[in-house]
C-alpha cells in the first residue's frame, strides 16, 4: 500500500553564544541554575514513577509543589513552574516512546485478524494504569520503561513572558531575563542572526565555559512524497545525521 502524501514541519534547535554578561548577573544565573537543579531532580523522582503514568503535564505543577514550594529555595514561582513543565514534558515523551515499543510487541505477539479485538483491548489498557492489573502488559512496560533521574543543574527554561529581546545591531541582541528579584531583570547580550522568540533554554556550557541560549527555529514545511524508500539514520554525538547511503544531513 503506498504511503500517503503529507506535510511535515522543518524545525531545528539554534544555539547562540552569550557574548556580553556582567559578573553579578553571571553569579545570579549560576545560583538560579543550581536551585532549579534541585527542582528538576525532585520533579523527576516524583513524576517519573509508574504511578504517574499518563499524567497530563499541565497538572504536574501541583504534584511537585505539594512537597516543594518556591520560597524554600528562594525562587520565583514562574521559574519553578517552567522547569516542572519541562520535566513533565520529557517524562511524557519517554512514556510515549515506551508505549509505542510495547504496542509493537503486542502486534508481534498477537498477529492477524483473529487477534484484532485482543490487540485493541491491550492497547486501550496502556493508556491508563489499568495495565498494572495485566501481568503481560505490566511486564512489557517494566522492561521498556526506564525511570528517569536528573543531575542537570546548568540550565534555566524561560517562556516568552519571562524575557524581552531587543536588537542592538545586525547580529547582536540584548535579552532581559526574569531574575530572582521581582521587577528586576538580568541583561545579557547574545550573537544571533535572528530575533529570539518563544521558549528558550539558557545553558551554562561547562565544556566551553560559556553561557548559551537554545531555542527552536521554524523553517516552514516540507512536502512528504507518497512514493519514497526507507533509509536508516544514525545520530552522532559530534556530527549531524548520517543516513544508510553515507550522506550527511547538516554540518
Residue pairs with C-beta under 8 A, 6 or more apart in sequence:
2 226
2 227
3 224
3 226
3 227
3 228
4 226
5 223
5 224
5 225
5 226
6 223
6 224
7 221
7 222
7 223
7 224
8 221
8 222
8 224
9 218
9 220
9 221
9 222
10 218
10 219
10 220
10 221
10 222
11 216
11 217
11 218
11 219
12 216
12 217
12 219
13 214
13 215
13 216
13 217
14 192
14 194
14 214
14 215
14 216
14 217
15 212
15 213
15 214
16 190
16 191
16 192
16 196
16 212
16 213
16 215
17 190
17 191
17 210
17 211
17 212
18 188
18 189
18 190
18 210
18 211
18 212
18 213
19 172
19 189
19 190
19 191
20 188
20 189
20 190
21 29
21 188
21 189
21 211
22 187
25 186
25 187
25 188
26 211
28 179
28 180
28 186
29 156
29 177
29 186
29 202
29 204
29 211
30 204
31 180
32 75
32 79
32 156
32 179
32 180
33 153
33 154
33 155
33 156
33 204
34 153
35 73
35 74
35 75
36 75
36 79
36 80
36 83
36 153
36 155
36 156
37 150
37 151
37 152
37 153
37 154
38 68
38 73
38 153
39 64
39 68
39 73
39 75
39 80
39 83
39 84
40 83
40 86
40 87
40 150
40 152
40 153
41 149
41 150
41 151
42 64
42 67
42 68
43 60
43 64
43 83
43 84
43 87
43 88
43 150
44 87
44 91
44 148
44 149
44 150
45 149
46 52
46 63
46 64
46 67
47 55
47 60
47 63
47 64
47 87
47 88
47 91
48 91
48 147
48 148
48 149
49 147
50 129
50 132
50 141
50 142
50 145
50 147
51 129
52 63
52 91
53 95
53 128
53 129
53 131
54 95
54 127
54 128
54 129
55 63
55 88
55 91
55 92
57 85
57 88
57 89
57 91
57 92
58 85
60 84
60 85
60 87
60 88
61 81
61 84
61 85
64 84
65 80
65 84
70 76
70 77
70 79
70 80
73 80
74 180
75 180
76 178
76 179
76 180
76 182
78 159
78 161
78 162
78 178
79 156
79 158
79 162
79 178
82 157
82 158
82 159
82 162
83 156
83 157
85 157
86 157
87 150
90 148
91 148
94 145
94 146
94 148
95 145
98 141
98 144
98 145
99 126
101 144
102 126
102 137
102 140
102 141
102 144
103 123
103 126
105 140
106 119
106 122
106 123
106 140
107 119
110 118
110 119
110 122
122 134
122 136
122 137
124 130
125 131
125 134
125 137
126 137
126 141
131 137
131 138
131 141
132 138
154 203
154 204
154 205
154 206
155 201
155 202
155 203
155 204
156 177
156 201
156 202
157 199
157 200
157 201
158 177
158 178
158 199
158 200
158 201
158 202
159 199
160 197
160 198
160 199
162 177
162 178
163 175
163 176
163 177
163 178
163 185
163 200
164 175
164 176
164 185
165 173
165 174
165 175
165 195
165 196
165 197
166 173
166 174
166 175
166 176
167 173
167 174
167 195
168 174
168 189
171 191
171 192
171 193
172 189
172 190
172 191
172 192
173 189
173 190
173 192
173 195
173 196
174 187
174 188
174 189
174 190
175 187
175 188
175 189
175 190
175 196
175 213
176 185
176 186
176 187
177 185
177 186
177 187
177 188
177 202
178 185
178 186
179 185
179 186
188 211
190 196
190 213
192 213
194 217
196 213
196 215
197 215
198 215
198 216
199 215
199 216
200 213
200 214
200 215
201 213
201 214
201 215
202 211
202 212
202 213
202 214
203 211
203 212
203 213
203 214
204 210
204 211
204 212
205 211
205 212
231 243
231 244
231 245
232 243
232 244
233 241
233 242
233 243
233 244
233 249
234 241
234 242
234 243
235 241
236 242
239 248
239 250
240 248
240 249
240 250
240 251
241 248
241 249
241 250
242 248
242 249
243 249
